[in-house]
C-alpha cells in the first residue's frame, strides 16, 4: 500500500510489518540490542498505525522512549525483559 505524508509517497506492507514483529519477538536479547535502531523505527511506525496514545509510547515509560534508552548501554532504568514484554504486548499486529 502507498500513502502520502506532506506530499511525499511512502510504502507500507502490513504483512511485512507482521513478519518483522515476529522476527523481533523471536530474537534473543543480544540480537535485539544489536537491532535496536530498527526496533525503535518499527515501534514508531506501529504506534502511529495503531494510534497508540503518545503517553503510552513517548512518556518516560513509553515503548519508544524505552527503546531509545537502550541505544546507550547503562542508560535504561527499566529491565530489558520488561521493555521486551511491553514491545511484545503493545506492538502486536493481528
C-alpha positions as CSV (number, residue, x, y, z in Angstrom):
1,X,0.0,0.0,0.0
2,X,1.2,3.5,-0.7
3,X,0.3,6.6,1.4
4,X,1.1,10.3,1.4
5,X,2.6,12.4,4.1
6,X,3.2,16.0,3.4
7,X,3.1,15.3,-0.3
8,X,5.7,12.5,-0.1
9,X,4.8,9.0,-1.1
10,X,5.7,6.1,1.2
11,X,5.1,2.4,1.0
12,X,3.8,0.0,3.7
13,X,3.1,-3.7,3.7
14,X,1.0,-4.9,6.7
15,X,2.2,-8.5,6.0
16,X,5.9,-7.3,6.2
17,X,5.2,-5.5,9.4
18,X,3.7,-8.6,11.0
19,X,6.7,-10.7,9.8
20,X,9.1,-8.1,11.2
21,X,7.2,-8.1,14.6
22,X,7.7,-11.9,14.8
23,X,11.4,-11.5,14.0
24,X,11.8,-9.1,16.8
25,X,9.9,-11.3,19.3
26,X,12.0,-14.3,18.4
27,X,15.3,-12.5,18.7
28,X,17.5,-13.3,21.8
29,X,18.4,-10.2,23.8
30,X,21.8,-9.7,22.2
31,X,20.4,-9.8,18.7
32,X,17.5,-7.5,19.8
33,X,20.0,-5.0,21.2
34,X,22.1,-5.2,18.0
35,X,19.0,-4.2,16.1
36,X,17.7,-1.6,18.5
37,X,17.5,1.2,15.9
38,X,15.4,-1.0,13.7
39,X,13.2,-1.9,16.7
40,X,12.7,1.7,17.5
41,X,11.8,2.5,13.9
42,X,9.4,-0.4,13.9
43,X,7.8,0.8,17.2
44,X,7.3,4.3,15.8
45,X,5.5,3.0,12.7
46,X,3.3,0.6,14.7
47,X,2.5,3.2,17.4
48,X,1.4,5.6,14.6
49,X,-0.6,3.0,12.7
50,X,-2.3,1.6,15.8
51,X,-2.9,5.2,17.0
52,X,-1.4,4.3,20.4
53,X,-1.7,7.4,22.6
54,X,1.5,9.4,23.0
55,X,1.6,8.9,26.8
56,X,1.9,5.1,26.1
57,X,4.8,5.4,23.6
58,X,6.6,8.6,24.3
59,X,6.5,9.1,28.1
60,X,9.3,8.1,30.4
61,X,8.0,4.5,30.4
62,X,6.7,4.5,26.8
63,X,8.0,1.9,24.4
64,X,9.6,4.3,22.1
65,X,11.3,6.2,24.9
66,X,12.5,3.0,26.5
67,X,13.9,1.7,23.2
68,X,15.9,5.0,22.8
69,X,17.3,4.5,26.3
70,X,18.6,1.1,25.2
71,X,20.6,2.7,22.4
72,X,23.1,3.9,25.1
73,X,24.2,1.0,27.3
74,X,23.5,1.5,31.0
75,X,21.0,4.4,30.4
76,X,17.8,2.4,30.8
77,X,16.2,2.5,34.2
78,X,13.9,-0.4,33.1
79,X,15.0,-4.0,32.8
80,X,15.4,-5.3,29.2
81,X,13.0,-8.2,29.9
82,X,10.3,-5.6,30.9
83,X,10.9,-3.5,27.8
84,X,10.7,-6.5,25.6
85,X,7.4,-7.6,27.2
86,X,5.9,-4.1,26.6
87,X,7.2,-4.3,23.0
88,X,5.5,-7.7,22.6
89,X,2.2,-6.6,24.1
90,X,1.8,-3.1,22.7
91,X,3.1,-3.6,19.2
92,X,1.4,-6.9,18.4
93,X,-0.3,-6.9,15.0
94,X,-3.2,-9.2,14.4
